[in-house]
Amino acid sequence: MKSSEDSSLVEGGIVKATWRFGAPLAAGLALHGLFNFVDLAFVGRLDAGAIAAVTVAGVIVMIPMLLFDAVTGVAVAEMAQAHGARDRTKFHDVAREVLRLSWIAAIPCLLAIVPFQMVLARFFPNDMATLKAGTDYLDIMTLGSVSMFVLMSVAAVFRGVGDGRTPTVLLLGANLLNMLLNWVMMFGHWGCPAMGVAGAAWATVISRGIAALIGLFLLQRGTSAIQFGRHASSRAISYVGRLLRGGVLVALQLSVRVVAQLVIMGFAAGAVVGNSTPMVDGVGVATRLDMVTVFTALGWGAAATTVVGQNLGSGQPDRARRGLWACTAFAIVTGGIIALTLWIFRVECFAIMAPDASKEVLDAGLRYWRISLPFFPLLAIGAVISRGLVGGGRTAVPLVVDVLIYGLALPAAAWFSVTPPHAERAWWIQGAAHAAAALAYIAIVVFSGLTPRRSRAL
């Protein structure tokens, strides 16, 4: 008979099981997005331009996070399929490899510091104070990226067995500590020097690091489903190559969206006549706030990877498909509720994040939201289904879809926002890309399925 861990996602009502597993993950990823929210809420009380600095630097440092999230997503798919098939040795082999990679991944981040600085400098060529603040934040977050990678790997191992609560608790604790450390390190309390924007970065790195260490301790202690000491590999097989091959494809897909957002923001800034910093400030506040919605969708996408992987591993493709649709529906509903809440309380939300923001900054953020928020349910569809395809081993498909759709969106955004100058047109192009991607992913699942053709043939 299967244990409760084995049967939670592969037996019983799939909708209830999906909600029970996915809701903590969605909440946990939303809490991950709150790191950005908390940083900006404190930064908004600093000098003018600090918001713009942290906004652009935050988007840049999100790139390595999403790249490694791709690797952990492939690892979750492998672990979930192994768990569904009750192959404990493979599960623990993959878990060990992804934990090892979390330390190795810090090396390319160190090598990327200078290119990251060059990208940041292009946004603030004539504002040295803002550039200095953004560089400080960027450097510290990049150097401390190992704490983020380890925390993501720990969460992936728990997700692989269907445990969504432990990662959520770890992220909740890390966010509470981040708030406290922001107050201490940014403004100089309890004998700590006031470090400003740099203090926000240190607070995030330290709080993530402590949560990661606690997670490693919990994994080492073990549960009924995770016992590293009892499942030492007896096979000379390394899963690093498989994780990296699949991770590269998923990472490229995620990077396409992040780079597209950054480039489209650059087009919008270029369409502003005069000083573009207020526009970047306003859109920066808006995007940091709506990251809670984005990360909620990514949480349901993470759930879809496990739900699809475990059910395919246990030989239930129809149940895997139903679980994917359930994850998608939950993402649309929860993301839509958050987006609606943000709009209803839009002025209050901006006041929390940037209490001294000018009317120009507020108007820019609200104009962005007026266009972008209605498209979030469509963004959620793409985020969830693409990760469900990863759970089925179709790692190349999301890359092809996003390269085609967002690749076409970039020249369209450049043309319509600059000729004549009109920044808001860039946001309409971005929303249209989300809609096109959602329709493409739905069509792929309906007409092509979750697994590669050769896998179905076998």
C-alpha positions as a LaTeX table, in Angstrom:
\begin{tabular}{lrrr}
\hline
Residue & $x$ (\AA) & $y$ (\AA) & $z$ (\AA) \\
\hline
Met1 & 0.00 & 0.00 & 0.00 \\
Lys2 & 1.22 & 3.51 & $-0.76$ \\
Ser3 & 2.07 & 5.87 & 2.03 \\
Ser4 & 0.14 & 9.08 & 2.52 \\
Glu5 & 2.93 & 11.01 & 0.85 \\
Asp6 & 2.69 & 8.81 & $-2.23$ \\
Ser7 & $-1.09$ & 8.92 & $-2.55$ \\
Ser8 & $-1.81$ & 12.58 & $-1.81$ \\
Leu9 & $-1.49$ & 13.67 & $-5.44$ \\
Val10 & $-2.05$ & 10.41 & $-7.32$ \\
Glu11 & $-5.20$ & 9.16 & $-5.61$ \\
Gly12 & $-8.54$ & 10.67 & $-4.57$ \\
Gly13 & $-10.14$ & 13.86 & $-5.85$ \\
Ile14 & $-7.62$ & 15.65 & $-8.05$ \\
Val15 & $-9.11$ & 19.13 & $-7.59$ \\
Lys16 & $-9.03$ & 18.88 & $-3.80$ \\
Ala17 & $-5.55$ & 17.35 & $-3.84$ \\
Thr18 & $-4.30$ & 20.09 & $-6.18$ \\
Trp19 & $-5.68$ & 22.84 & $-3.96$ \\
Arg20 & $-4.28$ & 21.25 & $-0.80$ \\
Phe21 & $-0.83$ & 21.00 & $-2.34$ \\
Gly22 & $-0.79$ & 24.09 & $-4.56$ \\
Ala23 & $-2.27$ & 26.74 & $-2.25$ \\
Pro24 & 0.71 & 26.68 & 0.16 \\
Leu25 & 3.10 & 26.80 & $-2.79$ \\
Ala26 & 1.29 & 29.76 & $-4.31$ \\
Ala27 & 1.34 & 31.50 & $-0.94$ \\
Gly28 & 5.00 & 30.61 & $-0.53$ \\
Leu29 & 5.99 & 32.03 & $-3.93$ \\
Ala30 & 3.90 & 35.13 & $-3.21$ \\
Leu31 & 5.95 & 35.49 & $-0.04$ \\
His32 & 9.06 & 35.19 & $-2.19$ \\
Gly33 & 7.73 & 38.12 & $-4.19$ \\
Leu34 & 7.26 & 39.98 & $-0.92$ \\
Phe35 & 11.04 & 40.21 & $-0.58$ \\
Asn36 & 10.85 & 42.77 & $-3.39$ \\
Phe37 & 7.77 & 44.37 & $-1.85$ \\
Val38 & 9.43 & 44.76 & 1.56 \\
Asp39 & 12.66 & 46.14 & 0.12 \\
Leu40 & 10.82 & 48.75 & $-1.93$ \\
Ala41 & 8.46 & 49.66 & 0.93 \\
Phe42 & 11.50 & 50.67 & 2.98 \\
Val43 & 13.47 & 52.10 & 0.05 \\
Gly44 & 10.49 & 54.33 & $-0.80$ \\
Arg45 & 11.28 & 56.29 & 2.37 \\
Leu46 & 14.78 & 57.19 & 1.19 \\
Asp47 & 15.95 & 59.85 & $-1.24$ \\
Ala48 & 14.35 & 60.49 & $-4.61$ \\
Gly49 & 15.57 & 58.06 & $-7.24$ \\
Ala50 & 16.08 & 55.18 & $-4.78$ \\
Ile51 & 12.91 & 53.50 & $-6.04$ \\
Ala52 & 14.10 & 53.64 & $-9.65$ \\
Ala53 & 17.51 & 52.27 & $-8.61$ \\
Val54 & 16.10 & 49.28 & $-6.76$ \\
Thr55 & 13.46 & 48.66 & $-9.44$ \\
Val56 & 15.92 & 48.27 & $-12.31$ \\
Ala57 & 18.54 & 46.48 & $-10.20$ \\
Gly58 & 15.83 & 44.15 & $-8.89$ \\
Val59 & 14.75 & 43.16 & $-12.39$ \\
Ile60 & 18.37 & 42.44 & $-13.30$ \\
Val61 & 19.06 & 40.25 & $-10.24$ \\
Met62 & 15.83 & 38.41 & $-10.97$ \\
Ile63 & 17.50 & 36.94 & $-14.06$ \\
Pro64 & 19.83 & 34.53 & $-12.17$ \\
Met65 & 16.97 & 33.67 & $-9.84$ \\
Leu66 & 14.76 & 32.65 & $-12.74$ \\
Leu67 & 17.65 & 30.82 & $-14.40$ \\
Phe68 & 18.20 & 28.68 & $-11.34$ \\
Asp69 & 14.45 & 28.33 & $-10.83$ \\
Ala70 & 14.48 & 26.62 & $-14.23$ \\
Val71 & 16.97 & 24.04 & $-12.94$ \\
Thr72 & 14.94 & 23.45 & $-9.77$ \\
Gly73 & 11.80 & 23.15 & $-11.90$ \\
Val74 & 13.35 & 20.34 & $-13.94$ \\
Ala75 & 14.59 & 18.75 & $-10.70$ \\
Val76 & 11.07 & 18.87 & $-9.24$ \\
Ala77 & 9.72 & 17.18 & $-12.37$ \\
Glu78 & 12.34 & 14.41 & $-12.09$ \\
Met79 & 11.78 & 13.97 & $-8.34$ \\
Ala80 & 7.99 & 14.05 & $-8.70$ \\
Gln81 & 8.03 & 11.38 & $-11.41$ \\
Ala82 & 10.41 & 9.25 & $-9.33$ \\
His83 & 8.22 & 9.73 & $-6.26$ \\
Gly84 & 5.10 & 8.78 & $-8.21$ \\
Ala85 & 6.86 & 5.65 & $-9.46$ \\
Arg86 & 8.17 & 4.93 & $-5.93$ \\
Asp87 & 11.79 & 5.06 & $-7.12$ \\
Arg88 & 13.32 & 6.39 & $-3.91$ \\
Thr89 & 16.92 & 5.98 & $-5.08$ \\
Lys90 & 16.39 & 8.20 & $-8.13$ \\
Phe91 & 14.54 & 10.74 & $-6.00$ \\
His92 & 17.44 & 11.09 & $-3.58$ \\
Asp93 & 20.03 & 11.13 & $-6.38$ \\
Val94 & 18.28 & 14.08 & $-8.04$ \\
Ala95 & 17.81 & 15.84 & $-4.69$ \\
Arg96 & 21.52 & 15.60 & $-3.93$ \\
Glu97 & 22.45 & 16.96 & $-7.35$ \\
Val98 & 20.17 & 20.00 & $-7.19$ \\
Leu99 & 21.46 & 20.85 & $-3.70$ \\
Arg100 & 25.03 & 20.58 & $-4.96$ \\
Leu101 & 24.24 & 22.78 & $-7.96$ \\
Ser102 & 22.90 & 25.51 & $-5.68$ \\
Trp103 & 26.44 & 26.18 & $-4.48$ \\
Ile104 & 28.03 & 25.88 & $-7.91$ \\
Ala105 & 25.52 & 28.33 & $-9.46$ \\
Ala106 & 27.00 & 31.21 & $-7.46$ \\
Ile107 & 30.14 & 31.15 & $-9.65$ \\
Pro108 & 28.55 & 32.41 & $-12.90$ \\
Cys109 & 26.74 & 35.07 & $-10.85$ \\
Leu110 & 30.09 & 36.44 & $-9.71$ \\
Leu111 & 31.28 & 36.53 & $-13.32$ \\
Ala112 & 28.14 & 38.40 & $-14.36$ \\
Ile113 & 28.56 & 41.35 & $-11.97$ \\
Val114 & 30.30 & 43.63 & $-14.50$ \\
Pro115 & 27.83 & 42.93 & $-17.35$ \\
Phe116 & 24.96 & 43.54 & $-14.90$ \\
Gln117 & 26.50 & 46.88 & $-13.93$ \\
Met118 & 26.76 & 47.86 & $-17.59$ \\
Val119 & 23.06 & 47.14 & $-18.14$ \\
Leu120 & 22.14 & 49.19 & $-15.06$ \\
Ala121 & 24.26 & 52.12 & $-16.22$ \\
Arg122 & 22.27 & 52.41 & $-19.46$ \\
Phe123 & 19.15 & 53.32 & $-17.47$ \\
Phe124 & 20.76 & 56.18 & $-15.51$ \\
Pro125 & 23.45 & 57.74 & $-17.73$ \\
Asn126 & 23.00 & 61.23 & $-16.20$ \\
Asp127 & 22.01 & 60.41 & $-12.62$ \\
Met128 & 25.12 & 59.33 & $-10.72$ \\
Ala129 & 23.43 & 59.20 & $-7.29$ \\
Thr130 & 20.72 & 56.83 & $-8.50$ \\
Leu131 & 23.27 & 54.74 & $-10.39$ \\
Lys132 & 25.44 & 54.44 & $-7.25$ \\
Ala133 & 22.48 & 53.27 & $-5.15$ \\
Gly134 & 21.43 & 50.76 & $-7.80$ \\
Thr135 & 24.97 & 49.44 & $-8.17$ \\
Asp136 & 25.31 & 48.90 & $-4.41$ \\
Tyr137 & 22.04 & 46.96 & $-4.33$ \\
Leu138 & 22.94 & 44.98 & $-7.46$ \\
Asp139 & 26.43 & 43.99 & $-6.25$ \\
Ile140 & 25.32 & 42.79 & $-2.82$ \\
Met141 & 22.37 & 40.83 & $-4.15$ \\
Thr142 & 24.53 & 39.18 & $-6.80$ \\
Leu143 & 27.36 & 38.31 & $-4.40$ \\
Gly144 & 24.84 & 36.87 & $-1.93$ \\
Ser145 & 22.93 & 34.88 & $-4.53$ \\
Val146 & 24.05 & 31.54 & $-3.04$ \\
Ser147 & 21.61 & 32.01 & $-0.14$ \\
Met148 & 18.78 & 32.37 & $-2.66$ \\
Phe149 & 19.90 & 29.32 & $-4.66$ \\
Val150 & 20.17 & 27.06 & $-1.59$ \\
Leu151 & 16.74 & 28.14 & $-0.35$ \\
Met152 & 15.24 & 27.41 & $-3.78$ \\
Ser153 & 16.87 & 23.95 & $-3.87$ \\
Val154 & 15.61 & 23.07 & $-0.41$ \\
Ala155 & 12.10 & 24.12 & $-1.42$ \\
Ala156 & 12.36 & 22.02 & $-4.59$ \\
Val157 & 13.15 & 18.84 & $-2.64$ \\
Phe158 & 10.11 & 19.30 & $-0.42$ \\
Arg159 & 7.96 & 20.08 & $-3.47$ \\
Gly160 & 9.14 & 16.86 & $-5.12$ \\
Val161 & 7.40 & 14.76 & $-2.44$ \\
Gly162 & 4.29 & 16.93 & $-2.42$ \\
Asp163 & 5.12 & 19.01 & 0.67 \\
Gly164 & 4.10 & 22.58 & $-0.03$ \\
Arg165 & 3.80 & 23.70 & 3.60 \\
Thr166 & 7.43 & 23.54 & 4.69 \\
Pro167 & 8.72 & 25.88 & 1.93 \\
Thr168 & 5.90 & 28.29 & 2.76 \\
Val169 & 6.82 & 28.38 & 6.44 \\
Leu170 & 10.48 & 28.93 & 5.57 \\
Leu171 & 9.64 & 31.84 & 3.26 \\
Leu172 & 7.24 & 33.37 & 5.78 \\
Gly173 & 9.92 & 33.32 & 8.45 \\
Ala174 & 12.48 & 34.76 & 6.02 \\
Asn175 & 10.13 & 37.63 & 5.11 \\
Leu176 & 9.47 & 38.52 & 8.74 \\
Leu177 & 13.22 & 38.55 & 9.40 \\
Asn178 & 13.75 & 40.61 & 6.24 \\
Met179 & 11.36 & 43.29 & 7.51 \\
Leu180 & 13.17 & 43.50 & 10.82 \\
Leu181 & 16.62 & 43.62 & 9.22 \\
Asn182 & 15.49 & 46.26 & 6.71 \\
Trp183 & 14.49 & 48.52 & 9.58 \\
Val184 & 17.75 & 47.87 & 11.44 \\
Met185 & 20.23 & 48.02 & 8.57 \\
Met186 & 18.72 & 50.68 & 6.32 \\
Phe187 & 18.02 & 53.29 & 8.97 \\
Gly188 & 20.68 & 52.43 & 11.55 \\
His189 & 19.08 & 50.96 & 14.67 \\
Trp190 & 20.47 & 48.81 & 17.51 \\
Gly191 & 23.99 & 50.07 & 16.91 \\
Cys192 & 24.02 & 49.23 & 13.18 \\
Pro193 & 25.16 & 51.98 & 10.80 \\
Ala194 & 22.51 & 53.37 & 8.43 \\
Met195 & 23.30 & 51.72 & 5.08 \\
Gly196 & 20.37 & 52.90 & 2.99 \\
Val197 & 19.72 & 50.91 & $-0.19$ \\
Ala198 & 22.69 & 48.63 & 0.56 \\
Gly199 & 21.05 & 47.71 & 3.86 \\
Ala200 & 17.96 & 46.47 & 2.01 \\
Ala201 & 20.15 & 44.13 & $-0.04$ \\
Trp202 & 22.03 & 42.83 & 3.00 \\
Ala203 & 18.73 & 42.24 & 4.83 \\
Thr204 & 17.43 & 40.10 & 1.97 \\
Val205 & 20.65 & 38.09 & 1.62 \\
Ile206 & 20.91 & 37.39 & 5.35 \\
Ser207 & 17.25 & 36.45 & 5.85 \\
Arg208 & 17.32 & 34.08 & 2.88 \\
Gly209 & 20.55 & 32.54 & 4.15 \\
Ile210 & 19.12 & 31.79 & 7.59 \\
Ala211 & 15.99 & 30.24 & 6.07 \\
Ala212 & 18.18 & 28.14 & 3.76 \\
Leu213 & 20.24 & 26.82 & 6.69 \\
Ile214 & 17.07 & 25.87 & 8.57 \\
Gly215 & 15.78 & 24.10 & 5.46 \\
Leu216 & 19.02 & 22.14 & 5.11 \\
Phe217 & 18.74 & 21.09 & 8.74 \\
Leu218 & 15.17 & 19.86 & 8.18 \\
Leu219 & 16.24 & 17.86 & 5.13 \\
Gln220 & 19.16 & 16.32 & 7.00 \\
Arg221 & 16.87 & 15.36 & 9.86 \\
Gly222 & 14.55 & 13.70 & 7.34 \\
Thr223 & 10.87 & 12.75 & 7.10 \\
Ser224 & 9.10 & 9.55 & 6.15 \\
Ala225 & 9.53 & 10.52 & 2.48 \\
Ile226 & 13.01 & 12.07 & 2.62 \\
Gln227 & 15.77 & 9.94 & 4.13 \\
Phe228 & 19.14 & 10.75 & 2.61 \\
Gly229 & 20.98 & 8.31 & 4.86 \\
Arg230 & 18.80 & 5.35 & 3.86 \\
His231 & 18.87 & 5.94 & 0.14 \\
Ala232 & 22.50 & 6.29 & $-0.81$ \\
Ser233 & 22.81 & 5.70 & $-4.55$ \\
Ser234 & 24.02 & 2.30 & $-5.63$ \\
Arg235 & 24.20 & 3.41 & $-9.27$ \\
Ala236 & 27.02 & 5.37 & $-10.88$ \\
Ile237 & 24.55 & 7.78 & $-12.48$ \\
Ser238 & 24.71 & 11.55 & $-12.28$ \\
Tyr239 & 21.62 & 13.60 & $-13.03$ \\
Val240 & 23.54 & 16.86 & $-13.37$ \\
Gly241 & 23.63 & 16.67 & $-17.16$ \\
Arg242 & 19.90 & 16.05 & $-17.40$ \\
Leu243 & 19.09 & 18.85 & $-14.97$ \\
Leu244 & 21.33 & 21.29 & $-16.79$ \\
Arg245 & 20.10 & 20.36 & $-20.28$ \\
Gly246 & 16.48 & 20.71 & $-19.29$ \\
Gly247 & 17.28 & 23.68 & $-17.06$ \\
Val248 & 18.99 & 25.57 & $-19.88$ \\
Leu249 & 15.87 & 25.30 & $-22.04$ \\
Val250 & 13.52 & 26.37 & $-19.25$ \\
Ala251 & 15.95 & 29.09 & $-18.15$ \\
Leu252 & 16.07 & 30.53 & $-21.63$ \\
Gln253 & 12.28 & 30.55 & $-21.74$ \\
Leu254 & 12.05 & 32.41 & $-18.43$ \\
Ser255 & 14.83 & 34.79 & $-19.46$ \\
Val256 & 12.95 & 35.69 & $-22.63$ \\
Arg257 & 10.08 & 37.06 & $-20.54$ \\
Val258 & 12.30 & 38.94 & $-18.08$ \\
Val259 & 14.47 & 40.44 & $-20.82$ \\
Ala260 & 11.36 & 41.36 & $-22.79$ \\
Gln261 & 9.95 & 43.18 & $-19.75$ \\
Leu262 & 13.21 & 45.04 & $-19.23$ \\
Val263 & 13.52 & 46.01 & $-22.89$ \\
Ile264 & 9.88 & 47.09 & $-23.15$ \\
Met265 & 10.38 & 49.25 & $-20.05$ \\
Gly266 & 13.39 & 50.77 & $-21.80$ \\
Phe267 & 11.27 & 51.53 & $-24.88$ \\
Ala268 & 8.64 & 53.17 & $-22.69$ \\
Ala269 & 11.29 & 55.24 & $-20.92$ \\
Gly270 & 12.70 & 56.29 & $-24.29$ \\
Ala271 & 9.27 & 57.48 & $-25.37$ \\
Val272 & 9.07 & 59.93 & $-22.46$ \\
Val273 & 9.82 & 63.51 & $-23.41$ \\
Gly274 & 12.23 & 64.96 & $-20.86$ \\
Asn275 & 13.18 & 63.23 & $-17.60$ \\
Ser276 & 12.12 & 59.57 & $-17.61$ \\
Thr277 & 12.99 & 58.85 & $-13.94$ \\
Pro278 & 9.46 & 59.63 & $-12.61$ \\
Met279 & 7.99 & 57.18 & $-15.14$ \\
Val280 & 10.49 & 54.49 & $-14.14$ \\
Asp281 & 9.74 & 55.22 & $-10.48$ \\
Gly282 & 5.98 & 54.89 & $-10.98$ \\
Val283 & 6.15 & 51.76 & $-13.09$ \\
Gly284 & 8.73 & 50.38 & $-10.66$ \\
Val285 & 6.37 & 50.72 & $-7.72$ \\
Ala286 & 3.55 & 49.15 & $-9.74$ \\
Thr287 & 5.63 & 46.20 & $-10.93$ \\
Arg288 & 7.00 & 45.53 & $-7.45$ \\
Leu289 & 3.47 & 45.44 & $-6.07$ \\
Asp290 & 2.06 & 43.25 & $-8.82$ \\
Met291 & 5.00 & 40.84 & $-8.44$ \\
Val292 & 2.90 & 39.29 & $-5.68$ \\
Thr293 & 0.41 & 38.33 & $-8.40$ \\
Val294 & 3.16 & 37.08 & $-10.71$ \\
Phe295 & 4.78 & 34.96 & $-8.03$ \\
Thr296 & 1.38 & 33.54 & $-7.04$ \\
Ala297 & 0.99 & 32.33 & $-10.63$ \\
Leu298 & 4.51 & 30.90 & $-10.53$ \\
Gly299 & 3.54 & 29.08 & $-7.32$ \\
Trp300 & 0.65 & 27.39 & $-9.09$ \\
Gly301 & 3.06 & 26.65 & $-11.94$ \\
Ala302 & 5.41 & 24.99 & $-9.45$ \\
Ala303 & 2.47 & 22.95 & $-8.19$ \\
Ala304 & 1.61 & 21.96 & $-11.77$ \\
Thr305 & 5.13 & 20.61 & $-12.29$ \\
Thr306 & 4.74 & 18.24 & $-9.33$ \\
Val307 & 1.11 & 17.31 & $-10.01$ \\
Val308 & 1.84 & 16.47 & $-13.65$ \\
Gly309 & 5.12 & 14.72 & $-12.82$ \\
Gln310 & 3.76 & 12.49 & $-10.06$ \\
Asn311 & 0.67 & 11.45 & $-12.01$ \\
Leu312 & 2.63 & 10.72 & $-15.17$ \\
Gly313 & 5.11 & 8.78 & $-13.07$ \\
Ser314 & 2.27 & 6.70 & $-11.65$ \\
Gly315 & 0.84 & 6.05 & $-15.14$ \\
Gln316 & $-2.17$ & 8.42 & $-15.00$ \\
Pro317 & $-1.90$ & 10.89 & $-17.91$ \\
Asp318 & $-5.59$ & 11.88 & $-17.84$ \\
Arg319 & $-5.35$ & 12.69 & $-14.14$ \\
Ala320 & $-2.18$ & 14.71 & $-14.84$ \\
Arg321 & $-4.08$ & 16.78 & $-17.42$ \\
Arg322 & $-7.00$ & 17.38 & $-15.04$ \\
Gly323 & $-4.56$ & 18.44 & $-12.35$ \\
Leu324 & $-2.95$ & 20.92 & $-14.74$ \\
Trp325 & $-6.32$ & 22.49 & $-15.59$ \\
Ala326 & $-7.11$ & 22.71 & $-11.87$ \\
Cys327 & $-3.81$ & 24.50 & $-11.20$ \\
Thr328 & $-4.53$ & 26.87 & $-14.08$ \\
Ala329 & $-8.02$ & 27.68 & $-12.80$ \\
Phe330 & $-6.77$ & 28.30 & $-9.27$ \\
Ala331 & $-4.03$ & 30.58 & $-10.63$ \\
Ile332 & $-6.55$ & 32.63 & $-12.62$ \\
Val333 & $-8.86$ & 33.04 & $-9.63$ \\
Thr334 & $-6.23$ & 33.82 & $-7.00$ \\
Gly335 & $-4.24$ & 36.07 & $-9.33$ \\
Gly336 & $-7.39$ & 37.86 & $-10.41$ \\
Ile337 & $-8.40$ & 38.51 & $-6.80$ \\
Ile338 & $-4.97$ & 39.96 & $-5.99$ \\
Ala339 & $-4.96$ & 42.11 & $-9.13$ \\
Leu340 & $-8.47$ & 43.42 & $-8.33$ \\
Thr341 & $-7.43$ & 44.18 & $-4.75$ \\
Leu342 & $-4.39$ & 46.09 & $-5.96$ \\
Trp343 & $-6.58$ & 48.20 & $-8.25$ \\
Ile344 & $-9.26$ & 48.91 & $-5.63$ \\
Phe345 & $-6.64$ & 50.03 & $-3.11$ \\
Arg346 & $-4.23$ & 51.42 & $-5.70$ \\
Val347 & $-3.65$ & 54.80 & $-4.07$ \\
Glu348 & $-3.21$ & 53.25 & $-0.62$ \\
Cys349 & $-0.76$ & 50.68 & $-2.00$ \\
Phe350 & 1.34 & 53.37 & $-3.61$ \\
Ala351 & 1.28 & 55.37 & $-0.36$ \\
Ile352 & 2.71 & 52.38 & 1.50 \\
Met353 & 5.49 & 51.85 & $-1.01$ \\
Ala354 & 6.32 & 55.47 & $-1.83$ \\
Pro355 & 4.70 & 57.87 & 0.66 \\
Asp356 & 6.48 & 60.90 & $-0.81$ \\
Ala357 & 5.89 & 60.04 & $-4.45$ \\
Ser358 & 4.97 & 62.95 & $-6.69$ \\
Lys359 & 1.73 & 63.12 & $-8.64$ \\
Glu360 & 3.76 & 62.42 & $-11.80$ \\
Val361 & 5.14 & 59.19 & $-10.32$ \\
Leu362 & 1.69 & 58.08 & $-9.11$ \\
Asp363 & 0.05 & 58.81 & $-12.48$ \\
Ala364 & 2.71 & 56.82 & $-14.34$ \\
Gly365 & 2.19 & 53.79 & $-12.12$ \\
Leu366 & $-1.58$ & 53.93 & $-12.34$ \\
Arg367 & $-1.51$ & 54.29 & $-16.14$ \\
Tyr368 & 0.67 & 51.16 & $-16.27$ \\
Trp369 & $-1.71$ & 49.24 & $-14.00$ \\
Arg370 & $-4.80$ & 50.33 & $-15.92$ \\
Ile371 & $-3.41$ & 48.50 & $-18.94$ \\
Ser372 & $-1.45$ & 45.64 & $-17.37$ \\
Leu373 & $-3.63$ & 44.33 & $-14.52$ \\
Pro374 & $-6.48$ & 43.01 & $-16.75$ \\
Phe375 & $-3.92$ & 40.83 & $-18.55$ \\
Phe376 & $-2.71$ & 39.04 & $-15.41$ \\
Pro377 & $-5.13$ & 36.11 & $-15.68$ \\
Leu378 & $-3.72$ & 35.48 & $-19.17$ \\
Leu379 & $-0.17$ & 35.75 & $-17.85$ \\
Ala380 & $-1.13$ & 33.17 & $-15.19$ \\
Ile381 & $-2.33$ & 30.73 & $-17.85$ \\
Gly382 & 1.02 & 30.85 & $-19.62$ \\
Ala383 & 2.99 & 30.59 & $-16.38$ \\
Val384 & 1.12 & 27.50 & $-15.16$ \\
Ile385 & 0.80 & 25.53 & $-18.39$ \\
Ser386 & 4.44 & 26.10 & $-19.35$ \\
Arg387 & 5.54 & 24.59 & $-16.02$ \\
Gly388 & 3.07 & 21.75 & $-16.42$ \\
Leu389 & 4.74 & 20.92 & $-19.74$ \\
Val390 & 8.08 & 20.85 & $-17.92$ \\
Gly391 & 6.58 & 18.34 & $-15.49$ \\
Gly392 & 5.82 & 16.16 & $-18.50$ \\
Gly393 & 9.32 & 16.48 & $-19.92$ \\
Arg394 & 8.45 & 18.97 & $-22.71$ \\
Thr395 & 11.11 & 21.48 & $-21.74$ \\
Ala396 & 11.77 & 22.79 & $-25.25$ \\
Val397 & 8.16 & 23.70 & $-26.10$ \\
Pro398 & 7.80 & 26.70 & $-23.72$ \\
Leu399 & 11.07 & 28.13 & $-25.04$ \\
Val400 & 9.87 & 27.97 & $-28.65$ \\
Val401 & 6.52 & 29.54 & $-27.78$ \\
Asp402 & 7.98 & 32.43 & $-25.79$ \\
Val403 & 10.81 & 33.17 & $-28.21$ \\
Leu404 & 8.34 & 33.46 & $-31.08$ \\
Ile405 & 5.71 & 35.50 & $-29.24$ \\
Tyr406 & 7.83 & 37.81 & $-27.08$ \\
Gly407 & 10.45 & 38.06 & $-29.81$ \\
Leu408 & 7.80 & 39.56 & $-32.07$ \\
Ala409 & 6.53 & 41.78 & $-29.23$ \\
Leu410 & 9.84 & 43.64 & $-28.91$ \\
Pro411 & 9.99 & 45.26 & $-32.36$ \\
Ala412 & 6.26 & 45.96 & $-32.12$ \\
Ala413 & 6.74 & 47.72 & $-28.77$ \\
Ala414 & 9.69 & 49.68 & $-30.16$ \\
Trp415 & 7.71 & 50.85 & $-33.19$ \\
Phe416 & 4.41 & 51.74 & $-31.54$ \\
Ser417 & 5.90 & 53.43 & $-28.47$ \\
Val418 & 8.42 & 55.62 & $-30.30$ \\
Thr419 & 6.61 & 56.60 & $-33.52$ \\
Pro420 & 5.16 & 58.91 & $-32.27$ \\
Pro421 & 6.35 & 58.81 & $-28.62$ \\
His422 & 3.68 & 57.15 & $-26.50$ \\
Ala423 & 4.89 & 55.06 & $-23.54$ \\
Glu424 & 1.52 & 53.41 & $-22.79$ \\
Arg425 & 1.50 & 51.61 & $-26.14$ \\
Ala426 & 4.42 & 49.50 & $-24.94$ \\
Trp427 & 2.25 & 48.12 & $-22.12$ \\
Trp428 & $-0.52$ & 47.21 & $-24.58$ \\
Ile429 & 1.98 & 45.22 & $-26.66$ \\
Gln430 & 3.19 & 43.46 & $-23.51$ \\
Gly431 & $-0.38$ & 42.50 & $-22.60$ \\
Ala432 & $-1.09$ & 41.26 & $-26.13$ \\
Ala433 & 1.97 & 39.01 & $-25.87$ \\
His434 & 0.62 & 37.50 & $-22.63$ \\
Ala435 & $-2.71$ & 36.82 & $-24.36$ \\
Ala436 & $-1.09$ & 35.20 & $-27.40$ \\
Ala437 & 1.12 & 32.99 & $-25.20$ \\
Ala438 & $-1.89$ & 31.85 & $-23.14$ \\
Leu439 & $-3.80$ & 30.81 & $-26.26$ \\
Ala440 & $-0.76$ & 29.00 & $-27.64$ \\
Tyr441 & $-0.23$ & 26.99 & $-24.44$ \\
Ile442 & $-3.89$ & 26.00 & $-24.21$ \\
Ala443 & $-3.79$ & 24.79 & $-27.81$ \\
Ile444 & $-0.64$ & 22.76 & $-27.17$ \\
Val445 & $-2.16$ & 20.86 & $-24.24$ \\
Val446 & $-5.48$ & 20.27 & $-26.02$ \\
Phe447 & $-4.05$ & 19.12 & $-29.33$ \\
Ser448 & $-0.59$ & 17.78 & $-28.46$ \\
Gly449 & $-0.61$ & 16.63 & $-24.83$ \\
Leu450 & 1.78 & 16.91 & $-21.89$ \\
Thr451 & 4.54 & 14.51 & $-22.88$ \\
Pro452 & 6.90 & 14.26 & $-25.88$ \\
Arg453 & 5.69 & 12.01 & $-28.69$ \\
Arg454 & 8.46 & 9.48 & $-28.19$ \\
Ser455 & 7.50 & 9.16 & $-24.51$ \\
Arg456 & 3.88 & 8.50 & $-25.45$ \\
Ala457 & 4.95 & 5.94 & $-28.00$ \\
Leu458 & 6.99 & 4.07 & $-25.42$ \\
\hline
\end{tabular}
